[in-house]
């Protein structure tokens, strides 16, 4: 662990080992007999002590001693008797720790004895024991946990404990536990004193300390882990804030009031600042935060409109983990029938105030008010030339024949993706200067053979771009190309962690492509041939053939309705749950291995066309995600009801519940799944039954 190789155990004499095992079995038999019969005599405790001296990991023995101590001291008032009994327990713990300094049971038993406060704690004795054990093994986290307990019991100040960690680090830079304990102490100190000047001086001093460790031995992981924590303290924005929304600020949403237009169709708007949506006079309002938050509701978010009362709106988190926290939240606003006569425009304002109820996982709350406005225009398209007829043709993702790029596509769309903020963090300039200094330092230190240096430099550059964007000091992603090159080098230098580097590279690449207007336009394709009535005059965001293994930057894609992610290396679609407008999705030729990896798609109520052909669905006999999703296995759905409702001849519902749960949540009109192992089972009949709206299956008309 942490770069330290394991050592082979020393060879033992077989006869000695056999005798020891026999003795251990006899002592265990005695322990269980005494424990079951509640025998707490001196002889019984002595036998228990011998057992723990040989094997401190017999947890039952420690529990037995706790019961014995409580029994033998019940009603005892003699202080000498109490002292003798307590010291016996502390002594047996010390003997056990000589055998195994990392025994859970031994450390917990000592903590339990002191917590009883039968005697005043001898702190000198406790700290002396800790010094001996931590010098013998600096990475004994049990010892460090116990030290925190004793320090708290004695009311030792955090400043004194910080001095101790500094002393241990100076002795050995490779003391991972000391670095970890230091980060825990400083986190609490910085939380208590939130003055910027204090934080600035503290972190500056810590950078100097960790630099000494990194440049002394760059192959040791201890200092690098602490450096990452320190970097997080520098760039992390503790307070959650709204960073994206749909509809975009200042946009015009056009809804059709025609009864002749189906609910899943799209058509282009003649105005670039307008967005046309045909979906049964109901549309979503999407909020995207920089970190997962909870308690987004009508009391924390106010929607002012002529259509519905704010109190009647229900906000729900978009999370595949069924968590009450999420980065993305959505509510659906329905236009009442009485408003649908004629053509009218209605302004809508969404405001998020400073609210202590909307909090993130670390307890911080939204301190910065945000608001955005947009207009909803109701329009009857019965007499318009741009009426789109019902979608009857099979959607074909053929760019060579069906579409070409338009350089002027959505000229104002990118500007609508961000929400204007009136606040700038007071420490932003110091953060940027610190990152700049660190980048310069690591560029000078750049070692072609050091994965830690390259990985840290990549993270520094990414953080620098994020901070520059927050302060509007620069254009987007100025270091993206350098970061991508660093991750390419890391995959060659450290192939054992290639999957991790691919994920990190994918996030950077998606941010580069979607955060910049010019690069985004190059990826938008426009269908101007009526090959399919769905796509005629529509734009598609094409993110195919990019070797993506992970989906990122979804905050920039809330407007997307047609998305092509084909010919990548995706194993999961986590993140797509935020794209509530998406109608057509191409995931063909990826590495998706199961239906549970598509869990995010179950909340996309607008999704009508899905292509997951030529993946690896059901190719692996073991699906590690089965227990993470909503299923009978996690008791989040009624398995009995599913079996009774869907079990048919030759179909074992118990074996294919994930298929049923996935398909029954969708409203697809077209599904392509050829080229997957899932076709070996009775999938076709199941899909036709579970999807009553399905018209096309693997290119064949079924209804």
Secondary structure, 3 states (H helix, E strand, C coil): CCCCCCCCCCCCCHHHHHHHHHHHHHHHHHHHHHHHCCCCCHHHHHHHHHHHHHCCCCHHHHHHHHHHHHHHCCCCCCHHHHHHHHHHHHHHHHHHHHHCCCCHHHHHHHHHHHHCCCCCCCHHHHHHHHHHHHHHCCCCHHHHHHHHHHHHHHCCCHHHHHHHHHHHHHHCCCCHHHHHHHHHHHHHHHHHCCCHHHHHHHHHHHHHHHHHHHHHCCCCHHHHHHHHHHHHHHHCCCCCCEEEEECCCCCEEEEECCCCCCCCCCCCCCCCCEEEECCCCEEEEEEEEEEEEECCCCCCEEEECCCCCHHHCCCEECCCCCCCCEEEEEEEEECCHHHCCCCEEEEEEEEECCEEEEEECCCCEECCCEEEEEEEEEECCCCCCCCCCCCCCCCCCCHHHHEEECCCCCCCCHHHHCCCCCCCCCCHHHHHHHHHHHHHHHHHHCCCCCHHHHHHHHHHHHHHHHHHHHCCCCCCCCCHHHHHHHHHHHHHHCHHHHHHHHHHHHHHHHHHHHCCHHHHHHHEEEECCCCCCCCCCEEEEECCCCCCCCCCCHHHCCCCCEEECCCCCCCCCCCHHHCCCCCEEECCCCCCCCCHHHHHHHHCCCCCEEECCCCCCCCCCCCCCCCCCCCHHHCCCCHHHHHHHHCCCCCCHHHCHHHHHHHCCCCCCEEECCCCHHHHCCHHHHHHHHCCCCCEECCEECC
